[in-house]
Amino acid sequence: MRHWWMRPARPRLTRMAIEKILFVGCGNMAGAMLDGWLAGGVAPSTFTIFDPARRDYPAGVSALTQMPQNGEFAAILVGVKPQMLGEVAPAIEPLAGPCTTILSILAGVELDILAAKFPRAAGVVRVMPNLAVALGKSPVGMAEAGLNAGQREELEAFLQPLGSPEWVAESQFDLFTALAGSGPAFVYRFIDALAKGAEELGFDREQAVRTATAMVEGASALASYSPDNPGTLADKVASPGGTTRAGLDVLDEGDAICALLEKTLRAARDRSVQMAREARN
């Protein structure tokens, strides 16, 4: 018998949507995406990488010491720092013809800027993951310009091994960035706060961190696969007059936790908006 809490196998590609992709830059985020694709069953020969600062690559991945002068790539992933786009775009543009999709993980660089830098490309796509792509566990936001329905479907299939890809209106992309891109840091802070609270009450520091981390891992897994929403799950755990209810009453007092997290997301979203403005200057 299969229960809802039994984790399904990690999705693997059954067909290749994108057969050849060039990475321009392969830092922490792009590197995590590479690891996620490889773990998800994408052949190493799919990837060609140009990053002068990196020397170690997984077996089978093609590494270049200089930007290619030609080549037929189905996609080019731009993974440099946002302020470097103006510097690298002229070298990328000759490779970005009508059969090539530009994938950008550059924070704050909007679609119209990408379209202006790569006018001949099949389409331009903003992609917002977080480092959990390496585990196939990241939400992956996508906003596009120029793609047709078939191209959108192929790109979504190609991103599937990285987690949960979904299309986001560009007007909501800054909020998605705050929630899905910055969100892990907020969760880590919460885990750390739980551990510090347990330490203050008598736990050894290492035991407190270990217990808090394991608890959050299990709780998030159950939330992912439960038919109930997280609010309902919290209420189901909290028996009237019990220990959990006593703790929840503190968190829920004055709706303080919701107000704090709304303020947190607003600050991250507004900074993303500001970065988009700065990218235009």
C-alpha positions as CSV (number, residue, x, y, z in Angstrom):
1,M,0.0,0.0,0.0
2,R,1.3,3.4,-0.9
3,H,0.5,6.3,1.5
4,W,0.6,10.0,0.7
5,W,3.7,10.5,2.8
6,M,5.8,8.0,0.8
7,R,8.2,10.1,-1.2
8,P,8.1,9.5,-4.9
9,A,11.3,8.8,-6.8
10,R,13.2,11.8,-8.1
11,P,11.9,12.6,-11.7
12,R,14.3,11.8,-14.5
13,L,14.1,12.9,-18.1
14,T,12.5,10.5,-20.4
15,R,13.4,12.6,-23.5
16,M,15.9,15.3,-24.2
17,A,14.2,18.6,-24.6
18,I,17.6,20.5,-24.9
19,E,20.5,18.5,-26.3
20,K,23.3,21.1,-26.0
21,I,23.6,23.9,-23.6
22,L,26.5,26.4,-23.0
23,F,27.1,27.8,-19.6
24,V,28.8,31.3,-19.5
25,G,29.8,31.4,-15.9
26,C,29.5,28.4,-13.5
27,G,29.6,29.8,-10.0
28,N,27.6,28.5,-7.0
29,M,24.1,28.7,-8.5
30,A,24.9,27.6,-12.0
31,G,27.1,24.8,-10.5
32,A,24.3,23.6,-8.4
33,M,22.0,23.5,-11.4
34,L,24.7,21.5,-13.3
35,D,24.8,19.0,-10.4
36,G,21.1,18.8,-10.3
37,W,20.8,18.0,-14.0
38,L,23.5,15.4,-13.9
39,A,21.9,13.7,-10.9
40,G,18.6,13.9,-12.7
41,G,19.9,11.8,-15.6
42,V,21.0,14.5,-18.2
43,A,24.1,13.3,-20.0
44,P,27.3,15.2,-19.2
45,S,28.0,15.6,-22.9
46,T,25.0,18.0,-23.0
47,F,27.0,20.7,-21.2
48,T,29.7,23.0,-22.4
49,I,31.1,25.4,-19.8
50,F,33.1,28.6,-20.1
51,D,34.3,30.0,-16.8
52,P,37.9,31.2,-16.4
53,A,37.6,31.1,-12.6
54,R,36.7,27.4,-12.4
55,R,38.9,24.5,-12.9
56,D,37.1,21.4,-11.6
57,Y,34.2,19.9,-13.6
58,P,32.3,16.6,-13.4
59,A,33.5,13.9,-15.8
60,G,32.2,14.2,-19.3
61,V,31.4,17.9,-19.1
62,S,33.2,19.9,-21.8
63,A,35.2,22.8,-20.3
64,L,36.5,25.7,-22.4
65,T,39.3,28.1,-21.7
66,Q,37.9,30.8,-23.9
67,M,34.5,31.7,-25.3
68,P,33.6,29.6,-28.4
69,Q,33.5,31.5,-31.6
70,N,30.8,29.3,-33.1
71,G,28.7,26.3,-32.2
72,E,25.0,25.3,-32.3
73,F,23.6,25.5,-28.8
74,A,19.9,25.0,-28.0
75,A,20.3,27.1,-24.9
76,I,22.9,29.4,-23.4
77,L,22.8,29.8,-19.6
78,V,24.2,33.2,-18.5
79,G,25.5,32.7,-15.0
80,V,27.9,35.7,-14.5
81,K,27.4,38.5,-12.0
82,P,24.6,40.9,-13.2
83,Q,27.0,43.8,-13.6
84,M,29.1,41.8,-16.0
85,L,26.3,41.3,-18.6
86,G,27.4,44.3,-20.6
87,E,30.9,42.9,-20.8
88,V,30.0,39.3,-21.8
89,A,26.9,39.9,-24.0
90,P,28.9,40.9,-27.2
91,A,30.7,37.6,-27.0
92,I,27.6,35.6,-26.4
93,E,25.4,37.4,-29.0
94,P,27.0,35.7,-32.1
95,L,26.1,32.3,-30.7
96,A,22.5,33.3,-29.8
97,G,20.8,32.8,-33.1
98,P,17.1,32.0,-33.9
99,C,17.5,28.4,-32.6
100,T,19.0,29.3,-29.3
101,T,17.2,30.2,-26.0
102,I,18.9,32.5,-23.5
103,L,18.5,31.4,-19.9
104,S,19.4,34.1,-17.4
105,I,19.9,33.6,-13.6
106,L,21.1,37.2,-13.3
107,A,19.2,38.9,-10.4
108,G,17.4,42.1,-11.4
109,V,18.1,41.8,-15.2
110,E,14.7,42.0,-16.8
111,L,13.4,40.5,-20.0
112,D,13.5,43.6,-22.1
113,I,17.2,44.1,-21.3
114,L,17.9,40.5,-22.2
115,A,15.9,40.8,-25.4
116,A,17.9,44.0,-26.4
117,K,21.2,42.2,-25.7
118,F,20.2,39.1,-27.7
119,P,17.8,40.3,-30.4
120,R,18.3,37.3,-32.7
121,A,17.6,34.6,-30.0
122,A,14.6,32.3,-30.1
123,G,13.6,33.7,-26.8
124,V,14.9,35.0,-23.5
125,V,14.0,33.4,-20.1
126,R,14.6,34.6,-16.5
127,V,15.2,31.6,-14.3
128,M,15.1,31.9,-10.5
129,P,16.2,28.7,-8.5
130,N,17.8,28.3,-5.2
131,L,20.8,26.0,-4.2
132,A,18.4,23.1,-3.6
133,V,18.5,22.5,-7.4
134,A,21.5,20.3,-6.7
135,L,19.1,17.9,-4.8
136,G,16.2,18.3,-7.2
137,K,14.3,20.2,-4.5
138,S,14.1,23.8,-5.6
139,P,11.1,25.8,-6.8
140,V,12.3,27.2,-10.2
141,G,10.6,30.3,-11.4
142,M,10.5,31.1,-15.1
143,A,9.5,34.3,-17.0
144,E,9.9,34.4,-20.7
145,A,9.6,36.5,-23.8
146,G,9.6,35.1,-27.3
147,L,8.9,31.5,-26.7
148,N,6.0,29.6,-28.3
149,A,4.0,27.0,-26.5
150,G,6.1,24.1,-27.6
151,Q,9.3,25.8,-26.5
152,R,7.8,26.6,-23.1
153,E,6.9,22.9,-22.7
154,E,10.3,21.7,-23.7
155,L,12.1,24.1,-21.3
156,E,9.8,23.2,-18.4
157,A,10.6,19.5,-19.0
158,F,14.3,20.2,-19.1
159,L,14.1,22.0,-15.8
160,Q,12.1,19.3,-14.1
161,P,15.0,17.4,-12.6
162,L,15.9,20.6,-10.6
163,G,12.7,20.6,-8.6
164,S,9.4,22.3,-9.3
165,P,9.5,24.6,-12.3
166,E,6.6,27.0,-12.8
167,W,5.9,30.0,-15.0
168,V,5.7,33.3,-13.2
169,A,4.5,36.7,-14.6
170,E,7.5,39.0,-14.7
171,S,5.5,41.5,-12.7
172,Q,5.6,38.9,-9.8
173,F,9.2,37.8,-10.4
174,D,10.6,40.0,-7.6
175,L,8.2,38.4,-5.1
176,F,9.1,34.9,-6.4
177,T,12.7,35.8,-5.9
178,A,12.1,36.9,-2.3
179,L,10.1,33.8,-1.5
180,A,11.9,31.0,-3.4
181,G,15.3,32.5,-4.0
182,S,15.9,34.2,-0.6
183,G,13.5,32.0,1.3
184,P,16.1,29.3,2.3
185,A,18.1,31.8,4.2
186,F,15.0,32.7,6.2
187,V,14.4,29.0,7.0
188,Y,18.0,28.6,8.0
189,R,17.6,31.5,10.4
190,F,14.5,29.9,11.8
191,I,16.3,26.6,12.4
192,D,19.1,28.5,14.1
193,A,16.7,30.4,16.3
194,L,15.0,27.1,17.3
195,A,18.4,25.6,18.2
196,K,19.4,28.7,20.2
197,G,16.1,28.5,22.1
198,A,16.7,24.9,22.9
199,E,20.2,25.7,24.0
200,E,19.1,28.4,26.3
201,L,16.7,25.9,27.9
202,G,19.5,23.3,28.5
203,F,20.3,21.4,25.4
204,D,23.9,21.0,24.2
205,R,24.5,23.3,21.1
206,E,25.3,20.5,18.7
207,Q,22.4,18.4,19.8
208,A,20.0,21.4,19.5
209,V,21.1,22.1,16.0
210,R,21.0,18.4,15.0
211,T,17.5,18.0,16.4
212,A,16.1,21.2,15.0
213,T,17.5,20.5,11.5
214,A,16.1,16.9,11.4
215,M,12.8,18.1,12.6
216,V,12.5,20.8,9.9
217,E,13.5,18.3,7.2
218,G,10.8,15.9,8.3
219,A,8.2,18.5,8.7
220,S,8.8,20.1,5.3
221,A,8.7,16.6,3.6
222,L,5.4,15.9,5.2
223,A,4.1,19.4,4.2
224,S,5.2,18.7,0.6
225,Y,3.3,15.5,0.2
226,S,0.3,16.0,2.6
227,P,-3.1,16.7,1.0
228,D,-3.5,19.3,3.8
229,N,-2.1,22.8,3.6
230,P,0.5,23.8,6.2
231,G,-1.9,25.8,8.4
232,T,-4.2,22.8,8.7
233,L,-1.3,20.5,9.5
234,A,-0.2,22.8,12.3
235,D,-3.7,22.7,13.8
236,K,-3.8,18.9,13.5
237,V,-0.6,18.6,15.4
238,A,-1.8,20.9,18.2
239,S,-4.2,19.1,20.5
240,P,-6.3,21.4,22.7
241,G,-4.5,22.0,26.0
242,G,-1.4,20.2,24.8
243,T,2.3,21.2,24.5
244,T,2.1,22.1,20.8
245,R,-0.9,24.4,21.3
246,A,0.9,26.2,24.2
247,G,3.8,26.9,21.8
248,L,1.6,27.9,18.9
249,D,-0.3,30.3,21.1
250,V,3.0,32.2,21.5
251,L,3.7,32.3,17.8
252,D,0.2,33.2,16.9
253,E,-0.2,36.0,19.5
254,G,-1.2,39.2,17.6
255,D,-0.5,37.4,14.3
256,A,3.1,38.4,15.0
257,I,4.8,35.7,13.0
258,C,2.8,36.4,9.9
259,A,3.5,40.2,10.2
260,L,7.2,39.5,10.7
261,L,7.4,37.3,7.6
262,E,5.4,39.6,5.4
263,K,7.8,42.4,6.4
264,T,10.8,40.1,5.6
265,L,9.4,39.2,2.2
266,R,8.6,42.8,1.4
267,A,12.2,43.9,2.2
268,A,13.6,41.2,0.0
269,R,11.1,41.9,-2.8
270,D,11.8,45.6,-2.7
271,R,15.5,45.1,-2.9
272,S,15.0,42.9,-6.0
273,V,13.0,45.8,-7.5
274,Q,15.8,48.2,-6.7
275,M,18.4,45.9,-8.3
276,A,16.3,45.9,-11.5
277,R,16.4,49.7,-11.5
278,E,20.1,49.7,-10.9
279,A,20.6,47.2,-13.8
280,R,19.2,49.8,-16.2
281,N,21.7,52.5,-15.3
